[in-house]
């Protein structure tokens, strides 16, 4: 099953990491233009490796990385390790503090058909190409993707809890989340991690583009290396692994914004919806997201002047012609993309991934603002996806609609970097790994 390895992380020089908050950055696919501009003001911020500036971005990242290594801006740890990573956070409207517990290691990059690492979403090709080019130039995994394993006995948590008592870093990130990193060097304990994960399948929660970038790069390098053994650095990928059985796995909803549809007409949309949905006018748009919470196949539709709650009639599901198993058909998001976006708005399912008419926003407030300001013609507000739904879809061998899940909080970039350059990847002679 899943093969993980400890690694010797490249980390910021202690003379810099005392202000680690100033060196971390959001992941490449969530960082805003405003955040990027602010982060670029610090010449040592990790944003320069994860989202290098155009033009010739990947070459710039490569040259800067070599400069950082030469000047000691970043230093490689001498011992292979597993890095424990805890994220302490709260959710809006709750006083409870959650703690998502996990660890960062290298993991073998498995093709999807090997059925070891399971995807639940499709990717956007242009974003994958960007990640391949950056990986090829730098030979560096700049930030870990997020994977899920299942262990009902919580065997690894006791070792992680012990390690986190002696943190390397503590930081408050852009999400308001407290990020804490610790390290495990003990070979006996690392072996327990390796053996436990060996018996698991891994659900890829976040980072599909980066993971596919690793797959593509591994394939290219394998073909070009006649002495390929399967143990070279390019066969591995950096991943943050958390337990699905934790109470602190949180998935936030991602809403759909619709714009640029010709002859857009609110009344015609409602007329078409009546065939399959029960429609209720809402007096207050500000609470529309709260009204649909926990209700299967229920959505809030925001227009400039009006707001509606719509809920699919149960018998309507049998009319869905998309050839999916029930685990996928019964998802709120599948219902949304089929009955609302395809059947009512007229955007065929095969075109939705590339459609300029659909954008995504996890903030209900942003959706409301964009509709009122006419930046969008309408918003479709949805419920969150459960971890059990993610498991069911992965087990079916199918994927969810794009942008189905937003695992919260996001992992940050800048704590550890993992090199796949052979002389930096391979374990030193004094290591049992």
C-alpha positions as CSV (number, residue, x, y, z in Angstrom):
1,X,0.0,0.0,0.0
2,X,1.3,3.5,0.8
3,X,5.0,3.9,1.1
4,X,6.2,6.9,3.1
5,X,9.7,8.0,3.9
6,X,11.3,10.5,6.4
7,X,13.2,13.3,4.7
8,X,15.8,15.9,5.5
9,X,13.8,19.2,5.2
10,X,15.3,22.4,3.9
11,X,14.3,25.0,6.5
12,X,14.9,28.6,7.1
13,X,18.2,29.6,8.8
14,X,17.5,30.0,12.6
15,X,18.6,33.7,12.2
16,X,15.6,34.2,10.0
17,X,13.1,31.7,11.4
18,X,12.7,33.5,14.7
19,X,10.2,35.6,12.6
20,X,8.7,32.7,10.8
21,X,5.4,34.6,10.5
22,X,7.1,36.8,8.0
23,X,8.3,33.9,5.9
24,X,5.2,31.7,5.5
25,X,2.7,32.2,2.7
26,X,-0.7,30.7,1.5
27,X,-0.7,27.9,-1.0
28,X,-0.4,28.9,-4.7
29,X,-4.1,28.3,-5.5
30,X,-5.6,30.3,-2.6
31,X,-3.2,33.3,-2.3
32,X,-4.9,36.5,-3.5
33,X,-3.3,39.2,-5.7
34,X,-3.3,41.5,-2.7
35,X,-1.6,38.9,-0.5
36,X,1.0,38.2,-3.1
37,X,2.0,41.9,-3.5
38,X,2.4,42.2,0.3
39,X,4.4,39.0,0.6
40,X,6.8,39.9,-2.2
41,X,8.0,42.9,-0.1
42,X,10.0,40.4,2.0
43,X,12.8,39.1,-0.3
44,X,13.0,35.9,1.8
45,X,9.3,35.0,1.9
46,X,8.4,31.5,0.6
47,X,6.0,33.0,-1.9
48,X,9.1,33.5,-4.2
49,X,9.4,29.7,-4.5
50,X,5.7,28.7,-4.5
51,X,4.3,31.5,-6.8
52,X,7.4,33.0,-8.5
53,X,6.9,36.2,-10.4
54,X,6.4,36.3,-14.2
55,X,8.0,36.4,-16.7
56,X,10.1,33.3,-16.7
57,X,8.7,32.4,-13.3
58,X,10.1,28.8,-12.9
59,X,13.7,29.9,-13.9
60,X,13.5,32.7,-11.4
61,X,12.5,30.3,-8.7
62,X,15.4,27.9,-9.6
63,X,18.0,30.7,-9.5
64,X,16.7,32.1,-6.2
65,X,16.6,28.6,-4.6
66,X,20.3,28.0,-5.5
67,X,21.1,31.5,-4.1
68,X,19.3,30.7,-0.9
69,X,21.1,27.4,-0.5
70,X,24.5,29.0,-1.2
71,X,24.0,32.0,1.1
72,X,22.5,29.8,3.9
73,X,19.1,31.4,3.8
74,X,17.8,27.9,4.0
75,X,19.7,25.0,5.5
76,X,19.1,21.2,5.1
77,X,18.5,19.2,8.2
78,X,21.2,16.6,8.8
79,X,18.9,13.8,9.9
80,X,15.9,12.3,8.1
81,X,12.7,13.0,10.1
82,X,9.0,13.1,10.2
83,X,7.6,16.6,10.9
84,X,4.6,16.9,13.2
85,X,2.2,19.7,12.2
86,X,-0.7,20.8,14.3
87,X,-3.2,23.5,13.4
88,X,-5.3,25.1,16.1
89,X,-8.4,27.0,14.9
90,X,-11.9,28.2,15.5
91,X,-14.9,28.4,13.2
92,X,-17.2,31.4,12.8
93,X,-20.1,31.3,15.3
94,X,-18.4,28.8,17.6
95,X,-16.1,29.3,20.7
96,X,-14.7,25.7,20.4
97,X,-11.0,25.5,19.5
98,X,-10.2,22.6,17.1
99,X,-6.8,21.0,16.6
100,X,-6.1,19.2,13.4
101,X,-3.2,16.8,14.0
102,X,-1.0,15.4,11.3
103,X,2.5,14.8,10.1
104,X,4.6,15.7,7.0
105,X,6.6,13.1,5.2
106,X,7.6,12.0,1.7
107,X,5.2,9.6,0.0
108,X,5.7,7.5,-3.2
109,X,3.8,9.1,-6.1
110,X,1.3,6.5,-7.1
111,X,-0.7,6.6,-10.4
112,X,-4.4,6.8,-9.9
113,X,-5.0,3.4,-11.4
114,X,-2.8,1.8,-8.6
115,X,-5.6,2.6,-6.2
116,X,-3.3,3.7,-3.4
117,X,-3.7,7.4,-3.5
118,X,-7.4,8.2,-4.3
119,X,-8.6,11.5,-5.8
120,X,-12.0,12.9,-5.2
121,X,-11.8,15.9,-7.6
122,X,-10.6,16.5,-11.2
123,X,-8.0,19.0,-12.0
124,X,-7.7,22.0,-14.3
125,X,-4.9,21.2,-16.9
126,X,-3.4,24.7,-17.1
127,X,-2.8,24.7,-13.3
128,X,-1.1,21.2,-13.5
129,X,1.2,22.4,-16.3
130,X,2.3,25.3,-14.1
131,X,3.2,23.0,-11.2
132,X,5.1,20.5,-13.5
133,X,7.3,23.3,-14.9
134,X,8.1,24.6,-11.4
135,X,8.9,21.1,-10.1
136,X,11.1,20.4,-13.1
137,X,13.2,23.5,-12.7
138,X,13.6,23.5,-8.9
139,X,13.4,19.8,-8.0
140,X,11.7,21.0,-4.8
141,X,8.4,20.3,-3.2
142,X,7.7,23.7,-1.8
143,X,4.6,22.8,0.1
144,X,2.9,19.6,1.2
145,X,-0.4,18.4,-0.3
146,X,-2.9,17.1,2.2
147,X,-3.7,13.4,2.4
148,X,-6.1,11.4,4.6
149,X,-5.6,8.0,6.1
150,X,-8.0,6.1,8.4
151,X,-7.0,4.7,11.8
152,X,-9.8,4.2,14.3
153,X,-7.3,3.3,17.0
154,X,-5.4,6.6,16.7
155,X,-2.1,4.9,17.1
156,X,0.1,7.7,15.8
157,X,-1.5,10.5,17.8
158,X,0.3,9.6,21.0
159,X,3.7,10.0,19.4
160,X,2.7,13.3,17.7
161,X,1.3,14.6,21.0
162,X,4.7,14.0,22.6
163,X,6.6,15.6,19.8
164,X,4.5,18.8,19.7
165,X,5.4,19.6,23.3
166,X,8.8,20.7,21.9
167,X,7.9,22.8,18.8
168,X,10.4,24.1,16.2
169,X,7.9,26.8,15.1
170,X,4.8,28.4,16.4
171,X,3.0,30.9,14.0
172,X,-0.3,32.6,13.4
173,X,-1.1,32.5,9.7
174,X,-3.2,34.5,7.3
175,X,-6.3,32.5,8.3
176,X,-5.9,33.3,12.0
177,X,-4.8,29.7,12.6
178,X,-2.1,28.8,15.0
179,X,0.4,26.6,13.2
180,X,2.9,24.5,15.2
181,X,5.7,22.3,13.8
182,X,7.7,19.7,15.6
183,X,10.1,17.0,14.6
184,X,10.5,13.2,15.2
185,X,14.0,11.8,14.6
186,X,13.7,8.6,16.6
187,X,14.1,5.8,14.0
188,X,12.0,3.3,16.1
189,X,9.0,5.7,16.2
190,X,9.4,6.7,12.5
191,X,9.2,3.0,11.7
192,X,5.9,2.8,13.5
193,X,4.6,5.6,11.2
194,X,5.9,3.8,8.1
195,X,4.4,0.4,9.1
196,X,1.0,1.8,9.9
197,X,0.7,3.8,6.7
198,X,1.8,0.8,4.7
199,X,-1.6,-0.8,5.3
200,X,-3.6,2.2,4.2
201,X,-5.1,3.9,1.2
202,X,-4.7,7.6,1.1
203,X,-7.4,10.0,0.1
204,X,-6.0,13.2,-1.5
205,X,-7.9,15.9,0.3
206,X,-6.1,19.0,-1.1
207,X,-3.4,19.5,-3.7
208,X,-4.6,17.6,-6.7
209,X,-2.7,19.9,-9.1
210,X,0.6,19.6,-7.2
211,X,0.2,15.8,-6.9
212,X,-0.5,15.4,-10.6
213,X,2.6,17.5,-11.3
214,X,4.6,15.0,-9.4
215,X,3.1,12.1,-11.4
216,X,3.9,13.8,-14.7
217,X,7.4,14.6,-13.6
218,X,8.1,11.1,-12.4
219,X,6.8,9.7,-15.7
220,X,9.1,12.0,-17.7
221,X,12.2,11.2,-15.5
222,X,11.5,7.4,-15.6
223,X,11.5,7.4,-19.4
224,X,14.7,9.4,-19.6
225,X,16.6,7.3,-17.0
226,X,17.7,3.8,-18.3
227,X,19.0,3.0,-14.8
228,X,15.6,3.8,-13.1
229,X,15.2,1.9,-9.8
230,X,12.0,3.4,-8.4
231,X,13.9,4.8,-5.4
232,X,15.1,8.1,-6.9
233,X,13.8,11.3,-5.5
234,X,11.5,12.0,-8.4
235,X,9.4,9.0,-7.4
236,X,8.3,10.8,-4.2
237,X,6.0,13.7,-3.2
238,X,5.6,15.8,-0.1
239,X,2.4,15.2,1.9
240,X,0.7,16.2,5.1
241,X,-1.2,13.2,6.5
242,X,-4.2,13.4,8.9
243,X,-6.5,10.9,10.3
244,X,-10.1,10.8,8.9
245,X,-11.3,9.6,12.3
246,X,-10.3,12.9,14.0
247,X,-13.1,15.1,15.2
248,X,-11.2,18.1,13.8
249,X,-11.4,17.4,10.0
250,X,-13.5,20.3,8.7
251,X,-14.7,20.8,5.1
252,X,-16.2,24.2,4.2
253,X,-18.7,24.7,1.3
254,X,-17.6,26.3,-1.9
255,X,-20.4,28.3,-3.6
256,X,-20.9,28.9,-7.3
257,X,-21.1,32.4,-9.0
258,X,-22.7,32.7,-12.4
259,X,-21.8,35.5,-14.8
260,X,-21.8,36.4,-18.5
261,X,-24.8,34.3,-19.6
262,X,-26.6,35.9,-22.5
263,X,-30.3,36.8,-22.2
264,X,-30.1,36.1,-18.5
265,X,-33.6,36.2,-17.0
266,X,-34.5,35.5,-13.4
267,X,-38.1,34.7,-14.0
268,X,-37.3,32.2,-16.8
269,X,-34.8,30.5,-14.5
270,X,-37.5,30.2,-11.8
271,X,-40.0,28.8,-14.3
272,X,-37.5,26.1,-15.4
273,X,-36.6,25.3,-11.8
274,X,-40.3,24.6,-10.9
275,X,-40.2,21.3,-12.8
276,X,-37.7,19.7,-10.3
277,X,-37.5,22.0,-7.3
278,X,-39.7,23.3,-4.5
279,X,-39.1,27.1,-4.4
280,X,-39.5,29.4,-1.5
281,X,-39.0,33.1,-1.5
282,X,-36.7,34.3,1.4
283,X,-37.2,37.7,2.9
284,X,-33.6,38.1,4.2
285,X,-30.7,37.3,1.9
286,X,-28.2,37.7,4.8
287,X,-29.3,34.5,6.4
288,X,-29.9,32.4,3.3
289,X,-26.8,30.2,4.0
290,X,-28.2,29.4,7.5
291,X,-31.6,28.4,6.2
292,X,-30.3,25.6,4.0
293,X,-27.9,24.1,6.6
294,X,-28.3,20.3,6.9
295,X,-31.0,20.0,4.3
296,X,-30.2,17.5,1.5
297,X,-30.4,18.9,-2.0
298,X,-31.2,22.4,-0.8
299,X,-29.6,25.6,-2.2
300,X,-30.0,29.3,-1.8
301,X,-30.1,31.3,-5.0
302,X,-29.0,34.9,-4.7
303,X,-30.1,37.4,-7.3
304,X,-29.6,41.2,-7.2
305,X,-33.1,41.9,-5.8
306,X,-34.4,38.5,-4.7
307,X,-33.3,35.4,-2.8
308,X,-34.8,31.9,-3.0
309,X,-34.4,28.6,-1.2
310,X,-34.8,25.7,-3.7
311,X,-34.9,22.1,-2.8
312,X,-34.9,19.2,-5.2
313,X,-38.1,17.0,-5.2
314,X,-36.9,13.5,-4.2
315,X,-38.5,11.8,-7.2
316,X,-36.6,14.1,-9.6
317,X,-33.3,12.3,-8.9
318,X,-34.4,9.3,-11.0
319,X,-34.4,11.6,-14.1
320,X,-30.7,12.3,-13.8
321,X,-29.0,10.9,-16.9
322,X,-25.4,11.3,-15.9
323,X,-23.9,7.8,-15.6
324,X,-22.7,8.0,-12.0
325,X,-23.1,5.6,-9.1
326,X,-25.5,6.7,-6.3
327,X,-22.5,7.8,-4.1
328,X,-21.9,10.6,-6.7
329,X,-25.5,11.1,-8.0
330,X,-26.8,11.9,-4.5
331,X,-24.3,14.6,-3.7
332,X,-25.7,18.1,-3.3
333,X,-23.0,19.3,-5.7
334,X,-23.9,16.8,-8.4
335,X,-27.5,17.8,-8.1
336,X,-26.5,21.5,-8.4
337,X,-24.3,20.9,-11.5
338,X,-26.9,18.7,-13.2
339,X,-30.3,20.2,-12.4
340,X,-29.4,23.9,-12.0
341,X,-26.2,24.6,-14.0
342,X,-26.8,22.2,-16.9
343,X,-30.6,21.8,-17.2
344,X,-31.7,25.4,-16.1
345,X,-28.7,27.6,-17.0
346,X,-27.8,25.6,-20.1
347,X,-24.1,24.9,-19.5
348,X,-23.5,21.3,-20.4
349,X,-21.7,19.1,-17.9
350,X,-18.7,18.4,-20.1
351,X,-18.1,22.2,-20.6
352,X,-18.5,23.2,-16.9
353,X,-14.9,22.6,-15.9
354,X,-13.6,25.1,-18.5
355,X,-16.6,27.4,-18.5
356,X,-15.9,31.1,-18.0
357,X,-19.5,31.5,-16.8
358,X,-18.8,29.7,-13.5
359,X,-16.5,30.9,-10.7
360,X,-16.1,29.7,-7.1
361,X,-16.1,31.5,-3.8
362,X,-16.3,29.9,-0.3
363,X,-17.4,33.2,1.3
364,X,-21.1,33.7,1.5
365,X,-20.6,37.4,2.2
366,X,-18.5,37.7,-1.0
367,X,-21.1,36.0,-3.0
368,X,-23.8,38.3,-1.7
369,X,-21.7,41.4,-2.4
370,X,-20.8,40.3,-6.0
371,X,-24.4,39.7,-6.9
372,X,-25.6,43.0,-5.4
373,X,-22.9,44.9,-7.2
374,X,-23.7,43.0,-10.5
375,X,-20.2,41.5,-10.6
376,X,-22.1,38.2,-10.9
377,X,-25.6,37.5,-12.3
378,X,-26.5,35.0,-9.5
379,X,-24.9,32.9,-6.8
380,X,-25.8,29.3,-5.9
381,X,-25.2,28.7,-2.2
382,X,-24.6,25.2,-1.1
383,X,-23.9,23.1,2.0
384,X,-20.6,21.6,3.1
385,X,-19.5,18.1,2.0
386,X,-19.0,15.5,4.8
387,X,-15.9,13.4,5.2
388,X,-18.1,10.3,4.8
389,X,-19.3,11.5,1.4
390,X,-15.7,12.0,0.4
391,X,-14.8,8.4,1.4
392,X,-17.8,7.0,-0.5
393,X,-17.0,8.8,-3.7
394,X,-13.3,7.7,-3.5
395,X,-14.4,4.1,-2.9
396,X,-16.7,4.3,-6.0
397,X,-13.7,5.1,-8.2
398,X,-15.4,8.3,-9.4
399,X,-14.7,11.9,-8.6
400,X,-16.8,14.8,-7.4
401,X,-17.5,18.0,-9.4
402,X,-14.7,20.5,-9.5
403,X,-14.1,22.6,-6.4
404,X,-16.3,20.3,-4.3
405,X,-14.3,20.5,-1.1
406,X,-12.5,23.2,0.9
407,X,-10.6,21.4,3.7
408,X,-10.0,23.9,6.4
409,X,-7.6,25.2,7.5
410,X,-5.3,25.2,4.5
411,X,-1.7,24.0,5.1
412,X,0.8,26.9,4.9
413,X,4.0,27.2,2.8
414,X,7.3,28.0,4.4
415,X,7.8,25.6,7.3
416,X,9.6,22.9,5.4
417,X,10.8,22.3,1.8
418,X,11.6,18.8,0.4
419,X,14.2,18.3,-2.3
420,X,13.9,15.5,-4.8
421,X,17.4,16.3,-6.2
422,X,19.2,13.0,-5.8
423,X,22.2,14.1,-3.7
424,X,19.8,16.0,-1.4
425,X,17.1,13.4,-1.3
426,X,18.9,10.1,-0.5
427,X,19.5,9.2,3.1
428,X,23.0,9.7,4.4
429,X,25.1,6.6,5.2
430,X,24.5,7.1,9.0
431,X,20.8,6.9,8.6
432,X,18.7,3.6,9.0
433,X,16.5,4.9,6.3
